[in-house]
Amino acid sequence: MKALTFQGIGDVKVTDVPKPAITGSGEALIKVTLGAVCGSDMHILHGHTPMNQGAVLGHEFVGVVEEVGSEVKRFKAGDRVVSSFFTSCGVCAFCRKGWFNQCVDKGTFGHGEYFGNLGGGQSEFVVVPLADHSMEPIPQGMTDEQAIFVGDILATGFFGAERAEIKPGDVVAVVGAGPVGLMATMCAQLFGPARVLVVDMVDSRLETAMDLGGIPINAKLVNPVEAIRASTGGFGADASIECVGLLTAVDTAVQAVRGGGTISMVGVPSTTIGDFPYMRMWLKSLTFRAGWCNVQAHMRPLLDLITAGRLTPDRIISHRMKLDQAEEAYRMFDAREATKIVLTP
């Protein structure tokens, strides 16, 4: 089958690889009908995330079930499904508490042998282990483009907004208008804020944020913290959602909130250790929350919200390309020439 594979830092290639097969009773073989390029793929491309040569990439995908193992109960051949970007067992102590992102058997798609040795979704086929707890059926009438982001960036945006503790009438600052930031902009409005301010430096992303109901703040033109304070009578936002992971973006998210405010960080950290403003956090009684999205907890509600027309995640798709064009798609996404790219096998 065709698949996009990692060849080395800065080097990905569409190659022919063996078609995967079910080896466990809880697995499902999925024929991929749509994949996507994600910011996390860029971490692999740049060498920030370890990856073995030849591994298949991609962790955002939807498809049709081709075959299931004997213990899979929720799915059968022919079902259309969306997968979380990581697997969870549903029965360990963490899963029973609802913290699927801490599952003891968690594996991440498209991240090679260091993260569970699962296949990737930028391919024609992928095997999903722990299928009953890692996938959701796509509702009848919903398109692949509407469903695909439920398994990663839409769930992450919702997770960030939920943990920001947004209350009706609040002012929210979203730091970063990449795909996750755009989803956070959309999801934050489910909680009833008065305004959602969106900080970025890329004009096209800020335009999309505005189309989604956000108020753009261009960090190339103004100091974003000063702009947020000026628009809130000098107090700052009630909550911020950090969607980049760079330490400068985290600092902006911390500086932007008022005393007693909440910072919700969902951006993948750019470093393992960095300075933290302990005294500011203490003096201003701030709440700081961070973490890897708890996807499985949100997939079903998000699919229902899309069905109801409350969320339109497919609006951020800027380019539709073929899997054969995946190398160019990576170049475009890395150069910020695209907001979100989806790939059809």
Secondary structure as GFF3:
##gff-version 3
##sequence-region A 1 345
A	DSSP	beta_strand	2	8	.	.	.	ID=ss1
A	DSSP	beta_strand	11	16	.	.	.	ID=ss2
A	DSSP	beta_strand	28	37	.	.	.	ID=ss3
A	DSSP	alpha_helix	39	45	.	.	.	ID=ss4
A	DSSP	beta_strand	61	68	.	.	.	ID=ss5
A	DSSP	beta_strand	80	83	.	.	.	ID=ss6
A	DSSP	alpha_helix	93	96	.	.	.	ID=ss7
A	DSSP	three_ten_helix	100	102	.	.	.	ID=ss8
A	DSSP	three_ten_helix	113	115	.	.	.	ID=ss9
A	DSSP	beta_strand	125	128	.	.	.	ID=ss10
A	DSSP	alpha_helix	131	134	.	.	.	ID=ss11
A	DSSP	beta_strand	135	137	.	.	.	ID=ss12
A	DSSP	alpha_helix	144	147	.	.	.	ID=ss13
A	DSSP	three_ten_helix	148	151	.	.	.	ID=ss14
A	DSSP	alpha_helix	153	163	.	.	.	ID=ss15
A	DSSP	beta_strand	171	175	.	.	.	ID=ss16
A	DSSP	alpha_helix	179	188	.	.	.	ID=ss17
A	DSSP	three_ten_helix	189	191	.	.	.	ID=ss18
A	DSSP	beta_strand	195	200	.	.	.	ID=ss19
A	DSSP	alpha_helix	203	211	.	.	.	ID=ss20
A	DSSP	beta_strand	215	218	.	.	.	ID=ss21
A	DSSP	alpha_helix	224	230	.	.	.	ID=ss22
A	DSSP	beta_strand	237	242	.	.	.	ID=ss23
A	DSSP	alpha_helix	247	255	.	.	.	ID=ss24
A	DSSP	beta_strand	257	265	.	.	.	ID=ss25
A	DSSP	alpha_helix	278	283	.	.	.	ID=ss26
A	DSSP	beta_strand	287	290	.	.	.	ID=ss27
A	DSSP	three_ten_helix	295	297	.	.	.	ID=ss28
A	DSSP	alpha_helix	299	307	.	.	.	ID=ss29
A	DSSP	three_ten_helix	313	316	.	.	.	ID=ss30
A	DSSP	beta_strand	319	322	.	.	.	ID=ss31
A	DSSP	three_ten_helix	323	325	.	.	.	ID=ss32
A	DSSP	alpha_helix	326	334	.	.	.	ID=ss33
A	DSSP	beta_strand	341	344	.	.	.	ID=ss34
###
